[in-house]
Amino acid sequence: MMPEVGILTLFQIIGAGMGVTIVMTVVSFVVGSVIAVPIALMRTSRLWLLRAPAVAFIDIVRGIPVLVWLLIIYYGLGNLL
């Protein structure tokens, strides 16, 4: 059986989870922006040496399904850490 938990305790748990979610969202936005802005600027460059790697990176990232990225991050990154 599940122990009885008061409504205030549940709100505290949900509030703590919301705090973690907000922090993770902000960190993800910042990291994504730090990665995306230079690549976007490289992509719009007139110099071939800057544009070619950006185009290749974008094509590779866009060509791999999200589920595959999640599996790579979960299994691959977990082993590195």
Steps between C-alpha positions, in 0.01 A plus 500: 500500500601856440558718804275802535664821394354841563409735219765750613769235474387421146513868406852524642611201293339640186654842568845348536451314172391819326812675625722228355308511173542878469874479572546222243302700243711813548828305489390315185401827334835662580706200388293463183539869420876490559526211254242622246598864453859439381384218270225722357752778439737252335213376284432850368867577437627564149823315574484139388733382779254627761180407321585139403549359854185678618295359213639150564426523874146626438431227244627228733306627802179547304533162332517296820162429666440639849460153648847407379642818660330409827649150490845638419478747788361246747732211425803677355525802725428294810810292434717810459390653829 
